[in-house]
Amino acid sequence: MSISTNPTDYVYVPLRADLFAELIRRSGRSDVSVYVENQVQDFLEATKGDPSIWSAEYIERQAQDTDQEFIKKYGNPSRGYQWQNLFLPNGSQIRMTYRGDAHYAYIQHERLRFGSQDLSPSEFARSVANNTNRNAWRDIYIQFPGEADWKFADELRRQGK
C-alpha cells in the first residue's frame, strides 16, 4: 500500500494532548499517526460483521456483499452437484486424506472442482490416490456451506441426505 502525500486523502481527528504526548513517550517516535492508523485497522478487521458494534444496515450490506461474492465464486447456493442420492450444494468442500496428506476439492457451479479439473467423486478419490481404485464413499468427507463439521460421505449416503 502506497502512502499518499495528498492532504485531502486524510481526515484529522482531535486527540487529547496528554494522550498524544503519552503515545510519543511510549513509542519513542514523534509521528504516531501510523500507530493510530494500525490500531484502527486492527479494530475494524477484528470486529467486521459484529452485530453488537455495527449498525443493522452495515450488517445487512455485508451479508449482501458476501452473498454476491459466494454466487460469483461458487454459483447459486440452491443448486449444486448430485452424487447419486446425495446432493452437494454449491460451495460444499470435499476432503480426502491419503498417506497423511489432506486434499481438497469443492463444488463450484454444479461441478466438483479439484485444482483446475472437473471430476466425479470417484475420479477425485482416484486422482488423490495416484490412480489406484478407491471407494469414494469411504474416502471422502464433506463440509456443507456455512457448517463447521466435516461429515463422512458414506454416512450421509446411508442417511439419504
FIGU-806712 format. One record per residue (C-alpha): chain; residue in three letters; residue number from 0; x, y, z. Coordinates in steps of 0.02 Angstrom, whole numbers, always signed. Layout:
+--------+---------+-----+--------+--------+--------+
: cadena : residuo : num :     c1 :     c2 :     c3 :
+--------+---------+-----+--------+--------+--------+
:      A :     ala : NUM :      X :      Y :      Z :
...
+--------+---------+-----+--------+--------+--------+
//
This chain:
+--------+---------+-----+--------+--------+--------+
: cadena : residuo : num :     c1 :     c2 :     c3 :
+--------+---------+-----+--------+--------+--------+
:      A :     met :   0 :     +0 :     +0 :     +0 :
:      A :     ser :   1 :    +74 :   +167 :    -51 :
:      A :     ile :   2 :    +64 :   +314 :    +67 :
:      A :     ser :   3 :    -20 :   +467 :     -4 :
:      A :     thr :   4 :    +52 :   +640 :    +20 :
:      A :     asn :   5 :   -111 :   +724 :    -32 :
:      A :     pro :   6 :   -186 :   +808 :   +122 :
:      A :     thr :   7 :   -364 :   +781 :    +56 :
:      A :     asp :   8 :   -339 :   +592 :    +72 :
:      A :     tyr :   9 :   -341 :   +608 :   +262 :
:      A :     val :  10 :   -463 :   +652 :   +399 :
:      A :     tyr :  11 :   -393 :   +739 :   +551 :
:      A :     val :  12 :   -463 :   +677 :   +716 :
:      A :     pro :  13 :   -444 :   +777 :   +876 :
:      A :     leu :  14 :   -345 :   +684 :  +1008 :
:      A :     arg :  15 :   -317 :   +745 :  +1184 :
:      A :     ala :  16 :   -143 :   +820 :  +1201 :
:      A :     asp :  17 :    -99 :   +714 :  +1354 :
:      A :     leu :  18 :   -141 :   +553 :  +1259 :
:      A :     phe :  19 :    -40 :   +611 :  +1109 :
:      A :     ala :  20 :   +110 :   +653 :  +1222 :
:      A :     glu :  21 :    +99 :   +483 :  +1308 :
:      A :     leu :  22 :    +98 :   +394 :  +1138 :
:      A :     ile :  23 :   +255 :   +489 :  +1088 :
:      A :     arg :  24 :   +341 :   +447 :  +1254 :
:      A :     arg :  25 :   +298 :   +262 :  +1246 :
:      A :     ser :  26 :   +332 :   +236 :  +1060 :
:      A :     gly :  27 :   +489 :   +343 :  +1054 :
:      A :     arg :  28 :   +429 :   +419 :   +890 :
:      A :     ser :  29 :   +370 :   +594 :   +854 :
:      A :     asp :  30 :   +250 :   +534 :   +718 :
:      A :     val :  31 :   +124 :   +416 :   +797 :
:      A :     ser :  32 :     -5 :   +428 :   +657 :
:      A :     val :  33 :    +47 :   +259 :   +585 :
:      A :     tyr :  34 :    +23 :   +179 :   +756 :
:      A :     val :  35 :   -151 :   +254 :   +774 :
:      A :     glu :  36 :   -197 :   +205 :   +597 :
:      A :     asn :  37 :   -139 :    +25 :   +626 :
:      A :     gln :  38 :   -243 :    +15 :   +786 :
:      A :     val :  39 :   -398 :    +74 :   +693 :
:      A :     gln :  40 :   -367 :    -51 :   +552 :
:      A :     asp :  41 :   -345 :   -193 :   +678 :
:      A :     phe :  42 :   -505 :   -145 :   +766 :
:      A :     leu :  43 :   -604 :   -138 :   +604 :
:      A :     glu :  44 :   -540 :   -308 :   +549 :
:      A :     ala :  45 :   -570 :   -389 :   +719 :
:      A :     thr :  46 :   -750 :   -326 :   +730 :
:      A :     lys :  47 :   -802 :   -346 :   +548 :
:      A :     gly :  48 :   -983 :   -403 :   +545 :
:      A :     asp :  49 :  -1004 :   -396 :   +735 :
:      A :     pro :  50 :  -1188 :   -351 :   +762 :
:      A :     ser :  51 :  -1156 :   -286 :   +938 :
:      A :     ile :  52 :  -1045 :   -147 :   +866 :
:      A :     trp :  53 :  -1105 :   -108 :   +690 :
:      A :     ser :  54 :  -1274 :    -48 :   +628 :
:      A :     ala :  55 :  -1406 :   -166 :   +559 :
:      A :     glu :  56 :  -1387 :    -78 :   +391 :
:      A :     tyr :  57 :  -1199 :   -116 :   +388 :
:      A :     ile :  58 :  -1227 :   -299 :   +436 :
:      A :     glu :  59 :  -1361 :   -318 :   +301 :
:      A :     arg :  60 :  -1246 :   -241 :   +171 :
:      A :     gln :  61 :  -1104 :   -358 :   +224 :
:      A :     ala :  62 :  -1220 :   -508 :   +204 :
:      A :     gln :  63 :  -1273 :   -449 :    +30 :
:      A :     asp :  64 :  -1092 :   -424 :    -22 :
:      A :     thr :  65 :  -1047 :   -595 :    +47 :
:      A :     asp :  66 :  -1194 :   -674 :    -45 :
:      A :     gln :  67 :  -1139 :   -592 :   -208 :
:      A :     glu :  68 :   -958 :   -650 :   -182 :
:      A :     phe :  69 :  -1020 :   -827 :   -146 :
:      A :     ile :  70 :  -1130 :   -830 :   -302 :
:      A :     lys :  71 :   -989 :   -764 :   -410 :
:      A :     lys :  72 :   -864 :   -892 :   -342 :
:      A :     tyr :  73 :   -973 :  -1047 :   -318 :
:      A :     gly :  74 :  -1139 :  -1015 :   -404 :
:      A :     asn :  75 :  -1318 :  -1014 :   -346 :
:      A :     pro :  76 :  -1321 :  -1086 :   -168 :
:      A :     ser :  77 :  -1482 :  -1182 :   -203 :
:      A :     arg :  78 :  -1400 :  -1278 :   -345 :
:      A :     gly :  79 :  -1257 :  -1399 :   -339 :
:      A :     tyr :  80 :  -1190 :  -1571 :   -383 :
:      A :     gln :  81 :  -1294 :  -1729 :   -372 :
:      A :     trp :  82 :  -1190 :  -1880 :   -319 :
:      A :     gln :  83 :  -1310 :  -2025 :   -335 :
:      A :     asn :  84 :  -1435 :  -1995 :   -192 :
:      A :     leu :  85 :  -1325 :  -1863 :   -107 :
:      A :     phe :  86 :  -1348 :  -1679 :   -153 :
:      A :     leu :  87 :  -1195 :  -1568 :   -129 :
:      A :     pro :  88 :  -1242 :  -1383 :   -139 :
:      A :     asn :  89 :  -1126 :  -1259 :   -224 :
:      A :     gly :  90 :   -991 :  -1207 :   -102 :
:      A :     ser :  91 :   -976 :  -1379 :    -19 :
:      A :     gln :  92 :   -797 :  -1429 :    +21 :
:      A :     ile :  93 :   -734 :  -1606 :    -12 :
:      A :     arg :  94 :   -586 :  -1681 :    +82 :
:      A :     met :  95 :   -488 :  -1841 :    +64 :
:      A :     thr :  96 :   -333 :  -1889 :   +161 :
:      A :     tyr :  97 :   -208 :  -2002 :    +76 :
:      A :     arg :  98 :    -41 :  -2053 :   +153 :
:      A :     gly :  99 :    -58 :  -1919 :   +286 :
:      A :     asp : 100 :    -94 :  -1775 :   +167 :
:      A :     ala : 101 :   -264 :  -1692 :   +155 :
:      A :     his : 102 :   -326 :  -1649 :    -19 :
:      A :     tyr : 103 :   -472 :  -1532 :    -50 :
:      A :     ala : 104 :   -598 :  -1505 :   -189 :
:      A :     tyr : 105 :   -758 :  -1404 :   -190 :
:      A :     ile : 106 :   -924 :  -1390 :   -278 :
:      A :     gln : 107 :   -923 :  -1241 :   -395 :
:      A :     his : 108 :  -1059 :  -1202 :   -523 :
:      A :     glu : 109 :  -1132 :  -1378 :   -510 :
:      A :     arg : 110 :   -963 :  -1463 :   -536 :
:      A :     leu : 111 :   -839 :  -1547 :   -421 :
:      A :     arg : 112 :   -677 :  -1448 :   -445 :
:      A :     phe : 113 :   -507 :  -1517 :   -397 :
:      A :     gly : 114 :   -372 :  -1393 :   -447 :
:      A :     ser : 115 :   -420 :  -1343 :   -623 :
:      A :     gln : 116 :   -512 :  -1506 :   -662 :
:      A :     asp : 117 :   -696 :  -1553 :   -658 :
:      A :     leu : 118 :   -707 :  -1730 :   -588 :
:      A :     ser : 119 :   -831 :  -1853 :   -517 :
:      A :     pro : 120 :   -805 :  -1901 :   -333 :
:      A :     ser : 121 :   -731 :  -2068 :   -391 :
:      A :     glu : 122 :   -611 :  -1980 :   -508 :
:      A :     phe : 123 :   -561 :  -1861 :   -368 :
:      A :     ala : 124 :   -525 :  -2006 :   -249 :
:      A :     arg : 125 :   -429 :  -2099 :   -384 :
:      A :     ser : 126 :   -329 :  -1943 :   -429 :
:      A :     val : 127 :   -281 :  -1911 :   -248 :
:      A :     ala : 128 :   -230 :  -2094 :   -227 :
:      A :     asn : 129 :   -112 :  -2093 :   -378 :
:      A :     asn : 130 :   -238 :  -2176 :   -494 :
:      A :     thr : 131 :   -271 :  -2326 :   -384 :
:      A :     asn : 132 :   -450 :  -2387 :   -370 :
:      A :     arg : 133 :   -541 :  -2314 :   -220 :
:      A :     asn : 134 :   -717 :  -2316 :   -150 :
:      A :     ala : 135 :   -752 :  -2130 :   -142 :
:      A :     trp : 136 :   -896 :  -2156 :    -19 :
:      A :     arg : 137 :   -772 :  -2224 :   +108 :
:      A :     asp : 138 :   -632 :  -2100 :    +73 :
:      A :     ile : 139 :   -719 :  -1932 :    +63 :
:      A :     tyr : 140 :   -779 :  -1811 :   +197 :
:      A :     ile : 141 :   -895 :  -1666 :   +156 :
:      A :     gln : 142 :   -916 :  -1495 :   +234 :
:      A :     phe : 143 :  -1076 :  -1407 :   +183 :
:      A :     pro : 144 :  -1076 :  -1217 :   +160 :
:      A :     gly : 145 :  -1093 :  -1124 :   +325 :
:      A :     glu : 146 :  -1057 :  -1279 :   +430 :
:      A :     ala : 147 :   -901 :  -1312 :   +532 :
:      A :     asp : 148 :   -910 :  -1502 :   +542 :
:      A :     trp : 149 :   -848 :  -1625 :   +412 :
:      A :     lys : 150 :   -964 :  -1771 :   +378 :
:      A :     phe : 151 :   -918 :  -1943 :   +314 :
:      A :     ala : 152 :   -990 :  -1965 :   +138 :
:      A :     asp : 153 :  -1043 :  -2146 :   +168 :
:      A :     glu : 154 :  -1138 :  -2095 :   +325 :
:      A :     leu : 155 :  -1229 :  -1957 :   +228 :
:      A :     arg : 156 :  -1272 :  -2083 :    +91 :
:      A :     arg : 157 :  -1345 :  -2205 :   +219 :
:      A :     gln : 158 :  -1447 :  -2064 :   +295 :
:      A :     gly : 159 :  -1513 :  -2018 :   +123 :
:      A :     lys : 160 :  -1459 :  -1836 :   +140 :
+--------+---------+-----+--------+--------+--------+
//
